[in-house]
Amino acid sequence: MVNEDAALPFRPLATWAIIAINCAVFLSMVAQGAPLLLPDPSLLVDMGGLTAERAWNGEVWRIASAMFVHGAVWHLGLNMWVLFAVGGLLERVLGRPRYVLLYLLSGGFGFAMSMLTHPGLTVGASGAIFGVTGGLFALAAISRGQRISRVLLSSLTPFVIGTLVIGFLVSFVDNSAHVGGFALGFLLAYGLLGDHPERFAEPGTIVTRPRFAGLSLAAALVLSLGLISLSLKPVFSPSYQVTMGYSALHRGSADKARARADQAAKLAPQDGAVLVLLGRMAELDDDARSARRFYRQALMAFDADDGEEALVKALLAIGGAGTDPFDFDVPTTLGLCEAALDRKGDKPNANLLNNCAWTMVKDDPAAGDPARALVLARRAVSLVLGGSDAASRLSDGQKVAAAAYLHTLATCYARMGDLTEAVAILDRISAEGLDDRPAFRSDRDRFERRRLRERRNLTPPTDTDPDAADKLEGPPRPVAPASPDAGE
């Protein structure tokens, strides 16, 4: 009698299910307007991406959900291709429940490593996939001397080394998740597979149970649960103290924010993010001189040569990952902007001028400074569109940036009450063929309707009038890309 089930090829259903879930999540993001090729940080966070700031404030589930979120179609494709190639074999030798356990624990362990070393926005399956790869290396170690061991080592070693090298060369790839996932996957698989090594031995091969299999399994479980727990409340980390300090500040608890700032200063007094928080606390105490000093020192700590790059790094470091970092804490942004502009001296940067101007012309009049913003926005536009035929010499990318600068300038004029000039500037965007963005046309029409109302001496729009809410789409920010993966 033939056992038909034994004759059927193995179907890696767990691997297929994981791939299907990842693809479904990405298709859901695309349906919500996510671009195919570039990450959308705010949408990544909405879909379950991991940021230390969110996890440290109670959203611990993101350690699991972030494994199924990807920043772009190429990111999803690369990860799922690798998982499809390596997942089936480990699923077969481990069994589905153990395989899924290894996948999830490796991914969570990788994200825990990431939060401790790189507490920004991180998404993707590569930490878990490196756990699967580590599991196959454990299989090779247990099967040493057999053909399967040689095949696994020869095929997987170049992949692991190549990916880690890319991670060291590319700034937005976080190798800590790769290394963490691989290490835990190896330990866990070594312990799980070591119980019955004869299951995957070649015919006629004499196998022995590997030494330390039980110890390896125990170490994997203790390390994974211990490090994940530690990463959720790393009181020894300056980044944790800074992030929780800003969280306390945003909840209205200035005393708790000061306590966090004091603790952070004890841990790392020269750390850039710590200096930013100290500057914010000095502002809160009306000590403008100390605030300026702390902000200048913070920018130097992040980048001694480029004030714009230092500004973006500072805003991301204090918790701005996953949002527009310029909006994370407006008083801090304004203080850092002034410090960055002082560093630029007589050689201003148009992006820096524009981003600082936009921050100063926020919807909240108490937080912004439209008059100062107008000065900065004029300088930004003059740097890019100073000549009579300047627009014709711009590349497509420069035209998009120039349109954003004009949009900021128009917004400044509107906030200052000169709607005629605001409309004229937005008309210039389309007249010079810079950018046909619908948001710019919508703002132009909104300003025009308000201008006509004022000319007709009609009652000004109320807060319930949709034309009264100038919540405009901000210009593109020169923000460093969020890690599309704590990995690939």
N, C-alpha and C positions, 0 to 999 in steps of 0.2 A: 504494500500500500504506500503510495507516494504522499508525502506531506506537501500539499500545494503551497501553504504559507511559506515554507522554507525555500521553495523555488522562486518566490516572488522577489524582485529587487527591493532593497531597503528604500523606504521613502522618508526623507528627512522632514517630517511634517512640522516639527517645532521650528526648524530653520526657515521653512517656507512661510510659516505663520508670522515669525518675527519680521521677515522681509515685507510681507503684506501689510503689517501694521505700520511700518516705517513709510511705505509708499502711500498708504491711506492718509497718514498725518500730513505728508507733504502735499498731496492733492488737495486736502482741506485748506492748507495755507495758500496754495495757488488760487483756489476758489475765493479766498478772502483778499486777493490782490497782491500776494507776495511775488516779487520778481523771480524769474527763473535762475538768473545767474549771480545775483548779489544778495547777501543777507539783509533782511529787514529786522534790525534789532528789536524794535518794539513788538512786532508780530511774533518773533521767536520767543520772547518772554511771555506773551499772551498764550502761546501754544504749549508752554511748559518748559521753556529753556531755563537753565540754571544760572542764577547769579548769586554770589555769596550774600549780597545784601538781602535778597528775598529769603534765601534759606536760613540765614542767621536771624531773621525776624519771624520764623515759624513755618515757612513753607517748605518743610523738609521733603515733601513728596516730589519736589523737582529733581532730586537726585535720581529718581527712577524715570520720571517723565522725559527728562532731557535726553535719555538714550534713544528716544524715538522721534526726535526733532532734528531736522537738518537745515542748513542755511541756504542751500542752493541745489539745483538739479544735479550739477556735477559732483557735489559733496555726497548727496544721496546715492548717485550711481556708483561712485568709487567704493563707498562703504558696503553697499549691498552686493556688488560684484565680488568683493573679497569674502564677505560672509557666505555667499552662495558657494564659493570655491572651497572654503575650509570648514564650514559648519557641519556639513553632512557627515563627514567621517567621525568627528568627535561626538556628534549626537548618536551615531551608531554604536560606538564603543562604550560610551557612558550610559546611554539610555536617556530618554527624553526628560524625565523629571530632573535628573542630576545635571543634564546639559543646560536646561533653563536656569537652574539654580546657579551654575557656574557663570552663565552669561550675565545674569542680573547682579550677582555679587561682584564680579569683575568690573562691570560698568560702574556700579556704585562706589567701589574702592577707587577706581580711576578718578571719578568726579570728586571724591573726598581729597585725594592728593591734589587735584586741581584747585580746589577751594583754599587749600593751605598755601599753595605756591603762586596761584594766579587767580585771585578772587574777582574775575570779571565775568562777562557773559560767555557761557560755553554750552555747546549742544553737540549731539552726534553719537553715533554708535561705536566709534573706533576704540574707545576704552574697553567696551565689552568684547569687540572683535579681537583686540589684542589679548584679552583673556582667553578666548577660544584658541588663538594662536599659541599662547603659553600652554594651554592644555594639550595641544598637539606636540609641543616640545617635551612635555612630560611623558606622553605616549612614546616618543622616540627614545627618551632616557630609559624607560622601563623595558623597551624592546631592543635595546642596544645589541648589536651583532646580527640582527635580522634585517631583511631587505626593507621593510617598512620604515625602520629607523633611518636608514641611509636616504631613502626617498624624501622623507619628511624634512630632514635636516638640509638636504641640498636644495629643496624647493622653497622652504620657508625662511632660511637664514638671510638670503639676499633681500627679501621683502622686509623683514624686521629691521635690518641694518639700514636699508635705503630710506624707510619711513622715518626712522629716528634721526638720520642725517638731515632729511628735509625739515624735520621739526626744529632742529637747531638752527637751520638757515632761514626759515620763514617765521616771522615774528608772531603771526596770529595762530600758529599751531602750538598746542600745549603738550609737550612731550611727557609731562608729569602724569597725565591720564593714560598715555600709552604704556609707560613703564609700570605704573601701578596696576593697570589691568593685566599686563603680561605676567607680572610677578605673582599676583593672586591666582590667576588662571593656572599657572604652573603648579603652585603649591596645592591647590584644591584638586586638580586633576590627578596629580601624583598620588595623593591620598586616596581618592576615589577609585582610580584604576588599579592601585596596588593590591586591592583586596583579592582580585581574581585575574591575574595577568594572563592566565591560560586562555581567556576568552578571545584574545586577539593575537595569539601566538601562531606562527606558521606551522603547518603540519609537520610532525616529527621533531619539533623543537622542544627541548627540555627547558622549562621556565621555572624560576624561583620567585617567591614573593619578595619585592624590593624592600630593603631596609628603610626604616623611618617613615613608612607610608602613613601609619597612624599619627605620628608626630606631625607630619606635613599637613594632614587634614585638620588636626587640632589648631596648628599655627595659622592656617588659612582662615578658619572660622573666627578665631580670636582677633587676628589682625584686621579682618574686614569689619567686624562689628565694632571693634575698638576704635579704629581710625575714622570710620564713618561717624561714630558718636562724637569723637574728639573734634572732627572738622565742623560740626554743627555749633560748637561753642569753644573756639580756640582762644581762651582768655589771654594766652601768652603772645598772641599775634597783634602787632600794631595795626594791621589792616582791619582786624576785627574790632578793636577799640575805636578806630576812626569811624568805621561804618556804623557801629552802634551809637557813637556820639552824634552823628548826623541824624540817625533815626530818632534819638531822644529829642534833638532840636526840632525836628519836624513834627513831633508830637507835642511840642510846647513845653518840654521839660528842660529848661536851661541848666538847672543845677546838675541833673544827670549827665548832660552833655559835657559840662565842665569836668565832672569826675572822670568821664571817659577820656577827655583830652589830657588830664593830668596823668592818668594811667598810661596812655599812649606815649606821652613825653618821657616817662620813666623807662619804657621799654626800648624806644628808638628815637631819641631827641632830634636826630638829623634826618629822619625819614621824611620824604617829600610830602606824603599824605598827612603825616602827623603835623608838619609845619602848616599845611593848609588849614587843618582844624584849629590849630592854635591861633592862626590869623583870624578865623571866623569868630573865635571866642573873644579875641581882642576887639573886634568890631562890635560885638555884643556888649562889651564893657565900655564902648565909646572911646577906645584907645586907638585912634586912627594911625598914629605913628608906629606903634608896635604891629598893627595889622599889616601895614605896608611892608614893614621889615620881614615879617613872617612869609608873606606872599612872595616877595622877591627871592628869599632863600629857598622857598619851595620850588619855584620855577628853575632855579639853578640846580637843585637836586635832581629834577626830572630831566633836564636837558640844558647844558651850559651854553649851547651854541644857538639854539632855535627857540625863541620865545613862543611862537605859535604851537610848535610840537609839544613844548613843555606844558602849555596851557591845556591842550587836549588830554595829555597823559595825566595831568593833575586832576582834571574833572572826572576822568574814568576811574582813577584810583580811589576817590572818596565815595564812590558808589553810583556813578552816572552810567555804568554799563547797562545796556538794555533799554535805555531811553535816549532822548537827545541830551547828552551830558551838559549842555549849556543851560538846560532847564532844571537840572537836579536840585540846585540850591542857588537861586539868582544872586543873593548878596555875595556869596563866595565867587561866583562867576564874574561879577562886576569888579570885585577886588583883584582877582587874578588878571582880568582884562587890563586894568590900569597898570598893573605891574608888568605885564607882557608888553604893553605899548611903550612903557618907559624904557624897557630893554631895547626895543627896536630903534628908539631915538629918531634920527633924521631919515631912516630907511624903513618906512612902514611897509607892511605886507597887506595886500588887498583882502585876502581871506581873513586875516586877523582883524583888520578894521571892520569888515562887514559883520563878522560873527559877534564882535563886541557891540557894534551898533545895534544889531538885532536884539541882543539881550537887553540893551538899555531902553528899548522901545516896546517893552512887553505890554500885555493887556492890562496888567496891574499898574496903574500910574504911580503907586507908592513905591514900587520896586524899581521902576525905570527912570530914565533921564532923557527925554526926547530931544532936548536942546543939545546935549553932549552927543547923543546918537546921530543927530543931523550932521554935526561937524565930521564925525568919523565916517559916516556913509558917503558924504561928499568926497572925502579923500579917497575912499575905496573906488568910487566910480571914476574919479579923475585919473587914477593910476592905470585903469584898464581902458577907459574910453576917452582919454584926454585929447586925442587928435580928431580932426574932422572926418577922416575915413578910417578911424580905428576899428570899427566893427567889421569892416570888410577884411581885415588882416587877421582876425581871430579864428582859431580852430573851433570845431564844433563844441569841444569840452569847454573852451574859454568863453564861447557864446553863452552856454548855459550858466556859467559862473557870473558873467557880466549881467545877464538877466536877473539873477538873484540879487546882485548888488543894487541894480536899479529898483527892484522891488522893495528892498530895505529902505532905500532913499525915499521912495514914494510913501512908504508907511510912516517914515519920520515926518514928512510934510503933512500927511493926514493927521497925525497926532498933534502937530503944532497948529492945526486949523487951516492950513493952506491946501484945500481940496483941489483947487484948479491946477496947481503945480503937481499934485499927486497924480491926477488923471493924465496930465501931459507926459509925465515920466513913464507911466505904464503904457501909454500909447507908443512911446518911443521903442519899447521892447518889441512890439509887433512890427512897427514901421521899419526897424533895422534888421528884422529877421533873426532875432537872438534866441527866442524860446517861445513856443506856442502853448505853454502850459495852461490848462483850463483854470487853475487856481488864480493865475495872474489876471486872466480876463474877468473872472468873477470878482476879484478885488477892484478892478478898474470900474466895472459896472456899479459896484456897491458905492464907491467913492463918488461916482457921477450922480447917482440918485440922491445921495446926501447933499452934494453941492447944489443940485436943482431945488431941493427942499429949502435950503438956506436962502437961495436967491428969491424964492417965492414967499419967504417969511412965514413958512408953515411951522406948525408945532414941531419941535425937535423930536426925533424918534425916541420911543420909550425903551426900557430895558427888555420889553417883550417883543419889540420889533426886530425881526431877524437882520435887518440892515444896520441895526445899531451895534451889533456885536462884531467888532473887527478882530475876530479871532482868526488871524491869517495864517496861511501855510508858510512856515519859515523857509528861508533859503537853504540850499544844501550846505551841510557842515563838513569841514575837512577833518572828520573824525576817524581815528585809527579803526580798522575793521574789527568787529567783534569776532572772537574765536569762532569760526564756523563749526568747530568741533574742538572738544578738548582733545582733538586729535586731527583727523585727516584734513 
